[in-house]
Amino acid sequence: MSDADAIPEYKSKPGASDDVGITNLSAFSSGPGIKSMAEVLAIVAVAVVLIGGAEFLLGFFEVPQYVLPKPSEIAMALVGDFHLILPHLGYTLVELLSGFAIGAAVGLVMAAVITQFPFVEKVVTPYILLLVTTPMLALVPLLILRFGFGFTPRIIAVALAAGPMVMINAATGFRRVDRAKIALARSYGASTLQIFWKIRAPMALPMILVGLMIGSIFGLLTAVGAEMVGGGFGLGNRLTSYSSMIQMPQFFAVVLILSILGILIYVLFFFIGKKWASWEA
């Protein structure tokens, strides 16, 4: 095949990576982002006001520590007990990463299959909807009865929570394809597989990243919930333990760690989208 007959490949526009914003996760392409020192200072100022205000008001009204600890007490608990929390953080990350990898892989494969074979979509869609609408935490006791109190039931629960989210968003992305591009590729003799890899997959990348981000966050929530239901390790177990012993500074320190994990997940996919999917299809 000569260069003139080569199959056109869809590529992102160069120099368009500066337009990724926090307000449009489905495209990773709109919104100005943080571009000025004034915006950074404003964000820091708001944080200082909120934290300082909470510190002052809780002290002024003498709110008991077991009701709501001061930010300084939470910070002291985080630093002082971090060596005790760190192993449980590792357990939660193992569950999250393992379950998410399995769920995301299955979700991406299923999304590719159902967009290429409509009959398969009609068959599996009811079951996917069942997974999406069923709280995975409701299945954790059943999984524990079958697989015990180790990692296995938690990893399965995370995979079941993350997989459908990845599949739904990826399938949406695979369908949002300019039919003119597909028609042009077919006119050059492109096969279905070539069209998928050169046109559908690149154009679906923004939605795939959104699905991965949402799936990972759902996976984190499911992992923590599964740890709270059963088992003697993980951040969810620490939440249950600290709350039962009314150690609220430690409890909120774990909550803070989980919040930071969620932010890191968003930031990770934000920058991946900024680099690889910062264009508008």
Secondary structure, 3 states (H helix, E strand, C coil): CCHHHCCCCCCCCCCCHHHCCCCCCCCCCCCCCCCCHHHHHHHHHHHHHHHHHHHHHHHHCCCCCCCCCCHHHHHHHHHHCHHHHHHHHHHHHHHHHHHHHHHHHHHHHHHHHHHHCHHHHHHHHHHHHHHHHCCHHHHHHHHHHHHCCCHHHHHHHHHHHHHHHHHHHHHHHHHCCCHHHHHHHHHCCCCHHHHHHHHHHHHHHHHHHHHHHHHHHHHHHHHHHHHHHCCCCCHHHHHHHHHHCCCHHHHHHHHHHHHHHHHHHHHHHHHHHHHHCCCCC
